[in-house]
Amino acid sequence: MSSQKILLPYNFTSYDQKALDFAIRSFAHQKDVEITLFNAYTPVPDIEVRGSPVMETMRGNLGYLSQKIKEQEDELKVVRNKLLEKGFSKDRIHTIFEPKKKDIAGDIIDLALKGRFNVVVLNRKPGKIIRFFTGSVFNKVVTSLKEATVCIVS
Amino acid sequence: MAVEDKIDIDVYKVVTRAIGESDNLEDIADQLAQLLVGALEIKGCTIFVLNPETEELEALASFGLSINYMNKGPVLVKKSIDHKLRGEPIIIRNVSKSDQLQYPEDARKEGINAIISLPIKLSGKFIGVLRLYHYEEWDVSERDLDSLMLLTENIGLAMMYTRLLHALQSVKETVNEVHPIWLSP
């Protein structure tokens, strides 16, 4: 059994890429480390049709939306392959791709607790204005996790 | 020939309900982006928030665009379809003939042929952008454009509401951290 379990939330930004590079540099060579890539997506909305032709068209297009989400899942596999190439063995890499349950921070916290992760690797770009609208994932995770080490890549 | 309307009252209801059903701006924006792509049968949609300090448009939600395109570099309001001169929608029917794009080559590689960019305003202030991307040349109807402008007003209100909500929650958390012992007379 691995002595360290690392959770790496990944949302395909250049900052996530930096966090991934950090995880590779720091942990790829350690054989007793497991890493889990986590992406929570917003599921395709459920649409009531009620006979409107425009709404029928819209519903028809949900297939396209679902396909786009599938492409996101495939992209996560590409990231997984990068970990493989950089030295993590197959049995030490896990991916979780699932619909959002709460918000991103809430889902990360729940998963970290439930999966008993020792380390969570987050990224942070100082000065971003979006955190004022959506809340800071970094703040919520850091203040909620008591037993885990949280690495911040900035 | 008249351009077909794609946003009827049913579509408008579904899209605006996405705004009312959550107090999480990320969820609202994600669902709006998905619904607009589905309703308008277009390639993608991004909702940006303007950072007034850096003049950068920060992507709040996006749907339908590739990861490479989203990571092409910072989107600067002055270089990328500048709304600051006129607070009106900007329609680029054919991106290959436009000089308003910051990353024209990336748009071409992404297969984007047309863009509609709508300013999100609140009390007359420019606070964000709703941008719609089509894989073919695009003639949008006046009525659809009106509906989209109305939608941006709702997005502006949702942004303000969630901004205030988060500010209030931060104040509440700070107050909750004050131990009762400090409040005793």
Interface residues (C-beta under 8 A of the other chain):
Chain A: F12 T13 S14 Q17 T42 V44 P45 I47 E48 R50 S52 V54 M55 T57 M58 R59 N61 L62 Y64 L65 K68 E75 K100 D103 I104 G127 K128 I129 I130 F132 F133 T134 G135
Chain B: K6 I7 D8 D10 V11 V14 A18 N24 L25 E26 D27 D30 Q31 Q34 L35 V37 G38 A39 E41 V49 L50 N51 P52 E53 T54 E58 L60 F63 G64 I67 M70 N71 M159 T162 R163 H166 A167 Q169
